[in-house]
Amino acid sequence: MIIIVAFMILTHLGSPSDIVMAPGVKAEDEFTYEIKSFWNSQDPETVPSDSFFEFNQTEWFKVTVTGVSEAEVSINTTWRFKNGTKLEGIGTMNVETGMPYPTGGFWAIYAASLKAGDNVRPIGPDRSTINETATRQHANGTRETNRITLVQESCDANDPTHTRTWIEYMNNHFDRQTGMLFELRDTNVYTNPDMTLTILWMIIDTNVWTVS
């Protein structure tokens, strides 16, 4: 499913943290996002897969919190496309481990009140730390956000020549108060063939604060 492409769990060496990991959301909180994709290539015969273009058919993607129990957040998701069709989902996200259920589901929910230098998933495989805490602009004002920047180089294990490689650059901004995704830009730069793919998620509405 193409949401797996948009949300890969990346690992990054960092220092463990002993802070209390508590969600900053509550039942009935809603967060709505737009999703866009961009690509370019110097090779006129290189074209991304059809699933990549489906991102640009998105009207909106909504995450609704249905419950919170200790570190675990239960959610419903609705992915609405411009043709009126919807993909509905239910799942959970543990803000301590960083592990969503089902695997490949919406994972961009973090603990509240984290700050620069904190390990975002102290008991999970993701060892990312927060690069900075800063104020981020939106249409109706500003929000205090945390930023995680990750760079990962990968190689296609099915390629016997080992020439199909890519570097992923991810800039992830999430709201410090709620721990919810604010903006995510995920760029993959490929070799053989030469191609750059970018997926952008941006919050456009929520009932927690006024976005626009």
N, C-alpha and C positions, 0 to 999 in steps of 0.2 A: 504494500500500500504506500502511496507516495508521501504520506506524512512521515514515514520512517526516514525518507531521504532528507526531509526538512529538519528533523530533530534527531541527530546522531549523538549518542552519549560519548563524549571525548574524555580522555584521561590526560592529566597534567600533573607533574610532580609538584607537591606543595607540602606545607607543614600541617600536621593535624591540629585541631582546635578543640578545646574543652568547653566552649560556650554552649549554652542551652539552645537547642534547635527547636523552635516553636513556630508553627505556621502563623502568618499574619492575616489570614483570610478566615471567613466564617460562612456558614450556610447561607445561601441565596445571593452571595456576591457573584457578579457577572463581569466578564472581561471579553471584549469583542475586538478582533484583529482583522486587518487587511493583509493579504499575502500577494506578493508580486515576484516574478522571476525575470531575470535578464541574462543574456548570453552574447558572446561574440567569439569569432574565430577568424584566423587568417586563411583558413582552408575553406573554399566555397562549397566543398562536398561534405563538410562536417556539420551535422545537425544533431541537437540533443534528442533524447527519447521523447515519445509522445507524452509520457507522464510528466515530464518537466514543464511542458506547456500548459498542463492542466492547472498549475498554480495561478496562471493569469485568467482563468475562468472563475476564480473565486469571487463571490460577492462579499462574504464575510465568514469568519471562523469564531465561534463563541464558546467560551469555557464558563460553565456554571458550577459553583461549589455547592455540593449537596450535603456535606458534613465534614467535620474535623474531629479526629480522635488522636490525641497526643501528637506524634509527628506525621500522621497520615492524613492526607486530604482526599476526600472522595469527590469526583467531578462527573458531570455530563458534558459532552462536547457535541456541537452541531457545526458541520461544514456545509455552508450553503453556496451553491454555484449560480452563475448568472442565468442559466437556463431553468432555474427553479428547483432543481434536484437538491437533495440533502443527504449527507452521511451523518448518522447519529452514532454516538459512542458513549460508553460508561467506563470508568476506571478509577484507579487510585494512584496517588503519588506520595512517596515517603520523603520528606524534606531532609531527613538524616542520611538515608542511604542513596538517594537520587535514583531509586529504581521505580519506574512506573509499572502499573499493571493495567491492561496487558502490555507485554513487551513491545516497544515501538510506539506507545501512546504518547500523549502530551506530557512532557517531563519538565517544562520550564516553570516550575513552582519552587520557590526557595523559602528558607526560614526568614522571619521578620528580623529587622534591626541589625543585620550583618553590616560589617564595615570593611574598609580596605585592609587586606592582609589576612582576613578570616578564610579558613577552609570551608567551602560551601557544603561539602558532603563528608562529614567527619568519619562515618562508619561505612562508606560505600566505595566503589571502585574509582569514582571520579575524584581526583586529588586536586582539582582546580582551586585556586585562591582568588579572592577579589582584588583586581588591580587598583581600582579607585572608587571612592564614593563622591558623586558630584551632582550638581543640579542640572536637570535636563528639561529643555523647553518642549511644550506642546501648545496646541492652538489656544487654550484658555489659561495658560499660566506655566508653572514649572512644578516638577516633582524631584525629590531627592532619589537618586538611583545609584545602584551598584553596577560596575562594569567588569565583565570577565572577557579577556582577550586570549584566544587560543590559536596556536599554529601547529598543524600536524601534517607530516609528510607520509604518504601511503604509496603502496605498490600493488598492482593487480596480481594476486596470487595465481590466477589462471593464465597469466601471460608468460610463456616459456622464455621470452626474450628479456623480460624484466625491464622493458622500456616504457610500459604504460604506467606512469606515475602521476601523482597529483599532490598539490599542497593545498590544504584547507585553512582558510583564515576566517575565524569566527569572532565577531564582536557582539556580545550579549549584554544588553542593558536590562536590569529588572528593578522594579519599584522597591525601594528599601523598606517602606512601611508594610506593604502587603506581601512582598516576595514574588509578585507576579511579573511575568514577562512584560517589558515595556517596548523594547525594539531589539530585533535580532537580524544581523546581516551575516549570511553564511556564503562565502565565496570559495569555489574550488577551481584551481588553476591546473589544467591537465596538459600533459605532453603525450604525443603519439595517440590520438591526434591533438593538435594544438587547439585548445578550447577553454574558455572561462565561463563558468556557470555561477550565478548569484541568486540566492533566495532571500527575500526581505519580508520580515514580519513586523507590523507596526500596530500598536494599540490605537483604536479609533473611538472606543466607547467603553464605559464602565459605570456601574451604579455606586461605586465607592468614592469617586471624585469626578469633577466635571472636566472632561477632556476637550470637548469642542462646543 
